[in-house]
Amino acid sequence: MRKAILIGLGGMGQRYVKALSQLNFKLVGICDQKKDKLKKFDNIFCKKTTQYTDLLNLNADIVCISSNTSSRENIIRDFYTKSKIKRILTEKPLTISYEKSLKILKLINKNKKKRILVNTFRSLSPNFKRIKKLFLKKKEIITHISILSPSAGLGNMGSIFFDLCNYFLEEKIISVSCQIDTTGTINPRGKIFKDPGGYGFVKYRNNKKIFFDLSENTSMPYQIILKSKNLEISIDEINNEFIVKERPNKFKKKPPYYYLYRPDKKKLVKTQKYDVIQLTKYSINELFKKKFKNNIINSIKAMEIVFGCHASQKIEKSIIFPLNKKYHKMNINFP
């Protein structure tokens, strides 16, 4: 039986417990700074501590990091340099500053024998892999992506959306323009945390682009719309609805601005239902595959957009990429 360590026993940490259990892992160590959370796991026989450093010498196959973002850099560094555990699964956002994200990347590049993955990014989801294959099969190039979401934060959900956009568009970013939402909604995880929503535009090479609206005064389930010249897929992931619209063949030679037709429309069937525990299981399984590729660089690219959004608000104009070094130390106290 494979062994696991879990750091952080909040809402996401409890999902890790279920995911690890369903994959037949044995928890050998758990950590949370709050003793009352540790008490909830009295029925599990393992090492329990409020200090993650007490777990560095444990024998395990994987460590899962679900702590607050501010502590993540130190935990990752210590398990990377002081522990024999070879697989690390961490939550997003990766760090509270772009500078700290780059430090993690530098650390990983020094020791490529260990594996590290950022959890719940959709590039591991069969649904989104299937959608990408569909565009490729029809020889359609995605050029526009629209994201409409009630804000769960640019760092929290924004990092997922931006990573997904990079996965589909496969181009370098030119610039980011953003307005940070100033509604001032209190973060559900506590007043000390700051992860506001925002809305704006990301420009890529080859005329590819993202339009995103993560405003704090909307409440419908998020939607993602992917567009090419002749194909559009609208995604309501929460409710497992994937709607495909396609230009009828007889209109495909018409110019893009011609829109006087009824598109062919269908639902994608046999899609996987939205389930964070299942997404976490995909990530865990990925770390144990023979052919493995970490997604840290992708995660850092997504975080570069997030910090670019905050920098754009600060100077009230577009931010040219790569992100200027003067913004690397910008700290945002993500949950």
MITI-438495 format. One line per 4 residues: number of its first residue (from 0); their letters; for each residue x, y, z of C-alpha. Coordinates in steps of 0.5 Angstrom, whole numbers, plus 500, padded with zeros to 3 digits. Each point is the difference from the previous one (the first is absolute). Layout:
! residues N
NUM) a) X,Y,Z ~ ...
! end
This chain:
! residues 335
0) mrka) 500,500,500 ~ 503,507,498 ~ 501,505,506 ~ 498,507,500
4) ilig) 501,507,504 ~ 495,505,500 ~ 501,507,502 ~ 494,505,501
8) lggm) 493,497,503 ~ 496,505,497 ~ 494,499,495 ~ 505,498,495
12) gqry) 504,496,504 ~ 494,496,502 ~ 499,499,493 ~ 507,497,499
16) vkal) 498,495,506 ~ 495,497,496 ~ 504,500,493 ~ 506,497,504
20) sqln) 495,495,503 ~ 496,498,493 ~ 507,499,497 ~ 502,495,506
24) fklv) 506,505,503 ~ 501,499,507 ~ 501,507,504 ~ 506,499,504
28) gicd) 501,508,502 ~ 495,506,501 ~ 501,507,502 ~ 496,506,501
32) qkkd) 502,506,504 ~ 493,499,504 ~ 499,495,505 ~ 493,499,499
36) klkk) 500,498,493 ~ 505,495,502 ~ 496,497,505 ~ 494,499,495
40) fdni) 505,494,497 ~ 501,497,507 ~ 497,493,496 ~ 506,500,495
44) fckk) 507,497,503 ~ 505,504,498 ~ 505,506,502 ~ 496,506,502
48) ttqy) 504,507,501 ~ 499,507,499 ~ 507,501,497 ~ 501,497,493
52) tdll) 508,500,502 ~ 498,494,504 ~ 498,496,494 ~ 506,501,496
56) nlna) 504,494,502 ~ 493,495,499 ~ 501,495,495 ~ 494,501,494
60) divc) 499,500,493 ~ 497,507,499 ~ 498,506,504 ~ 494,504,499
64) issn) 501,508,502 ~ 493,503,501 ~ 502,506,505 ~ 499,507,499
68) tssr) 504,503,494 ~ 504,504,504 ~ 504,494,503 ~ 500,496,494
72) enii) 507,502,498 ~ 504,498,506 ~ 496,493,500 ~ 502,499,493
76) rdfy) 507,502,501 ~ 501,496,506 ~ 497,493,497 ~ 504,501,494
80) tksk) 506,501,504 ~ 500,497,506 ~ 495,494,499 ~ 501,493,496
84) ikri) 493,501,498 ~ 500,500,492 ~ 493,502,498 ~ 497,507,503
88) ltek) 493,502,498 ~ 498,507,502 ~ 494,505,499 ~ 499,506,497
92) plti) 502,506,499 ~ 507,498,501 ~ 503,506,504 ~ 498,507,502
96) syek) 505,503,495 ~ 503,499,493 ~ 507,500,503 ~ 498,494,505
100) slki) 497,496,494 ~ 507,501,496 ~ 504,498,506 ~ 496,494,500
104) lkli) 501,499,493 ~ 508,501,501 ~ 500,495,506 ~ 496,495,495
108) nknk) 505,501,495 ~ 506,498,505 ~ 497,493,501 ~ 496,497,495
112) kkri) 499,493,503 ~ 495,502,504 ~ 493,501,498 ~ 495,506,501
116) lvnt) 493,502,498 ~ 495,505,501 ~ 493,497,501 ~ 493,501,497
120) frsl) 503,503,493 ~ 495,498,495 ~ 506,498,495 ~ 499,493,503
124) spnf) 493,500,500 ~ 497,495,494 ~ 495,505,498 ~ 504,505,498
128) krik) 505,496,497 ~ 494,497,496 ~ 498,507,498 ~ 508,502,498
132) klfl) 500,494,495 ~ 493,502,497 ~ 503,506,498 ~ 506,497,497
136) kkke) 496,495,497 ~ 496,505,496 ~ 506,504,499 ~ 497,506,503
140) iith) 505,505,504 ~ 497,503,506 ~ 501,507,500 ~ 495,503,505
144) isil) 499,498,507 ~ 494,503,505 ~ 500,499,507 ~ 494,502,504
148) spsa) 500,498,508 ~ 498,503,506 ~ 506,501,504 ~ 504,495,504
152) glgn) 506,505,499 ~ 505,501,495 ~ 505,496,503 ~ 495,494,502
156) mgsi) 496,499,494 ~ 504,505,496 ~ 506,495,500 ~ 496,494,497
160) ffdl) 496,504,495 ~ 507,503,497 ~ 504,494,500 ~ 494,497,496
164) cnyf) 500,505,495 ~ 508,499,500 ~ 498,493,499 ~ 496,501,494
168) leek) 503,506,497 ~ 507,498,500 ~ 503,507,498 ~ 504,505,504
172) iisv) 497,506,504 ~ 501,507,497 ~ 496,504,505 ~ 495,500,506
176) scqi) 495,505,501 ~ 496,500,507 ~ 495,503,504 ~ 500,497,507
180) dttg) 493,500,503 ~ 500,505,506 ~ 493,497,503 ~ 504,498,506
184) tinp) 497,493,501 ~ 502,497,507 ~ 504,494,498 ~ 496,494,502
188) rgki) 507,497,503 ~ 501,506,505 ~ 501,508,500 ~ 507,499,500
192) fkdp) 500,497,493 ~ 500,504,493 ~ 498,497,494 ~ 495,505,496
196) ggyg) 497,499,493 ~ 501,504,494 ~ 499,500,493 ~ 504,502,494
200) fvky) 504,497,494 ~ 506,496,498 ~ 503,501,493 ~ 504,494,497
204) rnnk) 504,499,494 ~ 497,499,493 ~ 494,504,502 ~ 497,495,506
208) kiff) 497,503,506 ~ 496,499,506 ~ 495,504,503 ~ 498,499,507
212) dlse) 495,502,505 ~ 501,498,508 ~ 496,505,503 ~ 498,500,507
216) ntsm) 492,502,499 ~ 498,494,495 ~ 498,493,503 ~ 499,495,494
220) pyqi) 504,494,499 ~ 506,502,496 ~ 500,499,492 ~ 506,499,496
224) ilks) 499,501,492 ~ 505,498,495 ~ 500,503,493 ~ 503,498,493
228) knle) 498,503,493 ~ 495,494,500 ~ 499,497,506 ~ 498,502,507
232) isid) 499,496,507 ~ 497,503,506 ~ 502,497,506 ~ 496,500,507
236) einn) 504,495,504 ~ 496,500,506 ~ 494,498,497 ~ 504,495,495
240) efiv) 497,504,494 ~ 505,500,494 ~ 496,503,494 ~ 503,500,493
244) kerp) 498,505,494 ~ 503,499,493 ~ 499,504,494 ~ 497,495,495
248) nkfk) 504,498,494 ~ 497,504,495 ~ 502,507,504 ~ 507,498,501
252) kkpp) 503,503,494 ~ 496,507,502 ~ 504,505,504 ~ 500,500,507
256) yyyl) 496,506,501 ~ 494,497,496 ~ 495,497,506 ~ 493,500,496
260) yrpd) 500,492,501 ~ 497,495,506 ~ 506,496,503 ~ 500,493,500
264) kkkl) 500,499,508 ~ 501,494,504 ~ 502,498,507 ~ 506,496,502
268) vktq) 498,493,503 ~ 503,495,505 ~ 504,506,503 ~ 503,499,507
272) kydv) 496,504,506 ~ 503,506,503 ~ 503,497,507 ~ 506,503,503
276) iqlt) 502,494,504 ~ 500,496,493 ~ 505,506,497 ~ 504,499,506
280) kysi) 501,492,499 ~ 502,502,493 ~ 505,504,502 ~ 503,495,505
284) nelf) 500,495,495 ~ 504,504,495 ~ 505,500,505 ~ 501,493,500
288) kkkf) 500,499,492 ~ 506,498,497 ~ 500,505,495 ~ 499,507,505
292) knni) 501,507,498 ~ 499,505,506 ~ 495,506,499 ~ 504,505,504
296) insi) 502,504,494 ~ 493,500,497 ~ 498,502,507 ~ 505,506,501
300) kame) 498,502,493 ~ 493,501,503 ~ 502,503,506 ~ 504,505,495
304) ivfg) 493,502,497 ~ 497,501,507 ~ 505,505,503 ~ 500,503,493
308) chas) 493,502,501 ~ 501,503,507 ~ 506,504,497 ~ 496,502,494
312) qkie) 495,503,506 ~ 506,503,503 ~ 502,504,494 ~ 493,501,497
316) ksii) 503,497,493 ~ 502,494,497 ~ 505,496,502 ~ 505,497,495
320) fpln) 503,493,501 ~ 505,497,502 ~ 498,503,507 ~ 505,506,502
324) kkyh) 504,498,506 ~ 497,506,504 ~ 494,496,501 ~ 503,494,502
328) kmni) 500,501,507 ~ 493,503,500 ~ 497,496,506 ~ 492,498,500
332) nfp) 498,496,506 ~ 496,494,496 ~ 496,495,505
! end
